[in-house]
Amino acid sequence: MIRPVGRKMYHRVRRQHVPWLLVRDEAGLVEVLRKPSSRPRMVVLCGPSHAGKSTFANALFGAFNIVSSERIRQRLGMSFDHSRPEPAVWKAFARQKAAALRCRLSVVLDACHLSPQARRHALQGVAKRYEKVFVLFNPRLEQVLVRSSSTGRLPPAEVERLWWVFQRNRPTRDELEALGFDSVYVMDHRAHLAGSLPGLDSPGPITSRGAPGGD
């Protein structure tokens, strides 16, 4: 189920406004993104650790080239440590992205992208012919802690720290429009969504395929 957000803004700034769509059914969004397109897609995932980004990226495998910071760490025999810079990880990440772009492949960037600088870097080198899609994961703290307990990949204190970093640095409409994204999908599974993210309006009419329409 995908809901358009802030629909009245289409009338006010139609040429500049980037549609934000609320997603309650991840499988529906996977279906939308896997559909053939005349333009290759660059999909940037953003959210705290254990928000479900890698699970979502894996569902797109085959239609997209996945560039994953966690897979690179595993290949290099590294584990995440926020106290240490990771130049080797991010150099490999940039090389994989550049190789996919040279081949004009559709790409999913599977990383947290918690800072504005990281989100700017995500689009570096991306040609105008690409459709630029931003997928924002906004889980509750309890959800990421439960997921982390099942994987054991990071200690709970670190998972909680990253969640709070995300809360302080969540992207805004103005930021993503300035970066040139064509559309934004918000994965928010909270019961009361309106007002849970800065700048989000109440949901508009429901459409099961992500296009404006009636119930």
C-alpha positions as a printed NumPy array, in Angstrom:
array([[  0.   ,   0.   ,   0.   ],
       [  1.54 ,   3.34 ,  -1.046],
       [  0.089,   6.716,  -0.097],
       [  0.97 ,  10.089,  -1.693],
       [  2.048,  12.683,   0.888],
       [  1.203,  16.39 ,   0.886],
       [ -0.756,  16.194,  -2.334],
       [ -1.829,  19.873,  -2.256],
       [  1.803,  20.904,  -2.779],
       [  1.608,  19.623,  -6.348],
       [ -0.504,  22.678,  -7.159],
       [  1.807,  25.147,  -5.455],
       [  5.244,  24.105,  -6.767],
       [  4.433,  21.553,  -9.426],
       [  7.696,  21.927, -11.368],
       [ 10.003,  21.639,  -8.337],
       [  8.157,  19.46 ,  -5.864],
       [  9.453,  15.929,  -5.363],
       [  6.603,  13.538,  -4.42 ],
       [  6.999,  11.784,  -1.072],
       [  5.122,   8.477,  -0.932],
       [  4.337,   6.601,   2.259],
       [  4.88 ,   2.862,   1.916],
       [  3.063,   0.321,   4.08 ],
       [  3.708,  -2.638,   1.737],
       [  7.38 ,  -3.136,   0.899],
       [  6.584,  -5.856,  -1.62 ],
       [  4.483,  -3.341,  -3.548],
       [  7.407,  -0.923,  -3.772],
       [  9.735,  -3.724,  -4.886],
       [  7.251,  -4.488,  -7.654],
       [  7.142,  -0.82 ,  -8.688],
       [ 10.939,  -0.477,  -8.814],
       [ 11.477,  -3.773, -10.659],
       [  9.207,  -2.767, -13.527],
       [ 11.118,  -2.08 , -16.783],
       [ 11.899,   1.576, -17.361],
       [ 13.313,   3.597, -20.234],
       [ 15.816,   5.103, -17.761],
       [ 18.216,   3.3  , -15.426],
       [ 17.484,   3.91 , -11.753],
       [ 19.732,   4.96 ,  -8.908],
       [ 18.06 ,   3.922,  -5.631],
       [ 19.614,   5.359,  -2.464],
       [ 18.603,   3.674,   0.809],
       [ 18.747,   5.7  ,   4.02 ],
       [ 18.059,   4.669,   7.6  ],
       [ 19.578,   3.447,  10.856],
       [ 21.281,   0.093,  11.302],
       [ 18.892,  -2.911,  11.32 ],
       [ 16.083,  -0.922,   9.679],
       [ 15.598,  -3.517,   6.911],
       [ 17.621,  -1.841,   4.151],
       [ 19.622,  -4.917,   3.144],
       [ 16.525,  -7.127,   3.125],
       [ 14.854,  -4.631,   0.821],
       [ 17.946,  -4.361,  -1.422],
       [ 18.172,  -8.145,  -1.741],
       [ 14.559,  -8.233,  -2.949],
       [ 15.67 ,  -6.072,  -5.891],
       [ 18.538,  -8.394,  -6.846],
       [ 18.509,  -9.265, -10.543],
       [ 16.905,  -6.02 , -11.656],
       [ 19.517,  -3.913,  -9.841],
       [ 23.236,  -3.959,  -9.125],
       [ 23.553,  -3.877,  -5.306],
       [ 26.414,  -1.908,  -3.757],
       [ 26.449,  -2.748,  -0.039],
       [ 28.777,  -1.304,   2.612],
       [ 28.164,  -4.312,   4.891],
       [ 29.006,  -6.826,   2.147],
       [ 32.228,  -4.942,   1.487],
       [ 33.152,  -5.046,   5.188],
       [ 32.543,  -8.794,   5.228],
       [ 34.695,  -9.293,   2.144],
       [ 37.498,  -7.249,   3.715],
       [ 37.183,  -9.132,   7.011],
       [ 36.092,  -6.004,   8.869],
       [ 33.298,  -5.223,  11.309],
       [ 31.636,  -1.864,  11.84 ],
       [ 33.316,   0.386,  14.406],
       [ 32.174,   4.011,  14.552],
       [ 35.395,   5.043,  16.323],
       [ 37.509,   4.122,  13.283],
       [ 37.452,   5.656,   9.804],
       [ 36.875,   3.142,   7.01 ],
       [ 38.668,   4.469,   3.92 ],
       [ 39.075,   0.989,   2.399],
       [ 35.344,   0.304,   2.685],
       [ 34.251,   3.571,   1.111],
       [ 36.854,   3.437,  -1.666],
       [ 35.567,  -0.023,  -2.618],
       [ 31.985,   1.269,  -2.357],
       [ 32.765,   4.161,  -4.727],
       [ 34.557,   1.834,  -7.184],
       [ 31.619,  -0.58 ,  -7.349],
       [ 29.173,   2.264,  -7.87 ],
       [ 31.327,   3.82 , -10.611],
       [ 31.678,   0.48 , -12.419],
       [ 27.903,  -0.011, -12.449],
       [ 27.323,   3.555, -13.662],
       [ 29.791,   3.1  , -16.534],
       [ 27.701,   0.124, -17.678],
       [ 24.485,   2.169, -17.278],
       [ 23.07 ,  -0.38 , -14.836],
       [ 20.318,   0.306, -12.334],
       [ 21.919,   0.518,  -8.894],
       [ 20.865,   0.205,  -5.244],
       [ 23.188,   1.862,  -2.718],
       [ 22.753,  -0.144,   0.501],
       [ 24.269,   1.971,   3.294],
       [ 22.936,   4.085,   6.159],
       [ 23.553,   7.501,   4.49 ],
       [ 22.973,   9.123,   7.879],
       [ 24.605,  12.494,   7.137],
       [ 23.85 ,  15.138,   4.483],
       [ 27.419,  14.72 ,   3.238],
       [ 26.904,  10.969,   2.716],
       [ 23.688,  11.641,   0.806],
       [ 25.466,  14.139,  -1.451],
       [ 28.238,  11.634,  -2.125],
       [ 25.639,   9.023,  -3.096],
       [ 24.75 ,  11.014,  -6.217],
       [ 28.272,  11.966,  -7.243],
       [ 28.947,  10.786, -10.782],
       [ 25.304,   9.886, -11.464],
       [ 24.323,  11.046, -14.982],
       [ 21.19 ,  13.044, -15.699],
       [ 19.7  ,  10.113, -17.603],
       [ 19.281,   8.23 , -14.304],
       [ 16.002,   8.264, -12.416],
       [ 17.035,   9.09 ,  -8.853],
       [ 14.96 ,   7.394,  -6.131],
       [ 15.382,   7.864,  -2.374],
       [ 13.999,   5.241,   0.041],
       [ 13.849,   6.416,   3.644],
       [ 13.496,   3.821,   6.424],
       [ 11.978,   5.222,   9.626],
       [ 11.567,   2.346,  12.123],
       [ 10.827,   2.61 ,  15.828],
       [ 13.754,   2.14 ,  18.188],
       [ 12.176,  -1.051,  19.562],
       [ 12.085,  -2.528,  16.058],
       [ 15.79 ,  -2.071,  15.356],
       [ 16.725,  -3.4  ,  18.809],
       [ 14.655,  -6.544,  18.252],
       [ 16.223,  -7.095,  14.837],
       [ 19.729,  -6.526,  16.187],
       [ 19.197,  -9.089,  18.968],
       [ 18.486, -11.743,  16.348],
       [ 21.621, -11.02 ,  14.309],
       [ 24.127, -10.129,  17.007],
       [ 26.037,  -8.063,  14.445],
       [ 26.211,  -4.937,  16.632],
       [ 25.786,  -4.451,  20.376],
       [ 22.427,  -2.951,  21.38 ],
       [ 24.063,   0.26 ,  22.662],
       [ 25.611,   0.892,  19.247],
       [ 22.339,   0.158,  17.437],
       [ 20.565,   2.643,  19.7  ],
       [ 23.307,   5.245,  19.171],
       [ 22.965,   4.965,  15.386],
       [ 19.183,   5.266,  15.667],
       [ 19.555,   8.556,  17.53 ],
       [ 22.114,   9.792,  14.986],
       [ 19.506,   9.114,  12.323],
       [ 16.848,  11.029,  14.27 ],
       [ 19.104,  14.091,  14.427],
       [ 20.051,  13.932,  10.745],
       [ 16.908,  12.8  ,   8.937],
       [ 16.757,  14.301,   5.442],
       [ 14.252,  17.043,   4.722],
       [ 12.201,  17.749,   1.614],
       [ 14.364,  20.78 ,   0.834],
       [ 17.573,  18.739,   1.06 ],
       [ 16.381,  15.938,  -1.226],
       [ 14.876,  18.341,  -3.769],
       [ 18.152,  20.29 ,  -3.854],
       [ 20.044,  17.045,  -4.468],
       [ 17.838,  16.311,  -7.483],
       [ 15.919,  13.185,  -6.438],
       [ 12.915,  12.409,  -8.637],
       [ 10.893,  10.621,  -5.945],
       [ 11.067,   9.731,  -2.259],
       [  9.512,   6.649,  -0.633],
       [  9.116,   6.576,   3.15 ],
       [  9.073,   3.196,   4.889],
       [  7.288,   4.03 ,   8.129],
       [  5.475,   1.224,   9.938],
       [  4.248,   3.262,  12.885],
       [  0.552,   3.272,  13.605],
       [  0.316,   7.089,  13.658],
       [  2.346,   8.363,  10.753],
       [  1.189,  11.953,  10.23 ],
       [  3.661,  14.244,  11.946],
       [  6.191,  11.493,  12.699],
       [  8.673,  12.976,  10.23 ],
       [  9.392,  16.702,   9.892],
       [  7.769,  18.12 ,   6.773],
       [  5.377,  15.223,   6.156],
       [  1.712,  16.031,   5.718],
       [ -1.251,  13.759,   6.316],
       [ -1.532,  10.948,   3.755],
       [ -3.669,  11.431,   0.672],
       [ -5.798,   8.866,  -1.197],
       [ -4.558,   5.272,  -1.159],
       [ -3.223,   3.72 ,  -4.371],
       [ -1.965,   0.167,  -4.403],
       [  0.502,   0.783,  -7.256],
       [  1.923,   4.093,  -6.16 ],
       [  0.131,   6.292,  -8.713],
       [ -2.371,   8.98 ,  -7.689],
       [ -5.905,   7.684,  -7.653],
       [ -8.959,   6.845,  -5.549],
       [ -9.497,   4.304,  -2.807]])
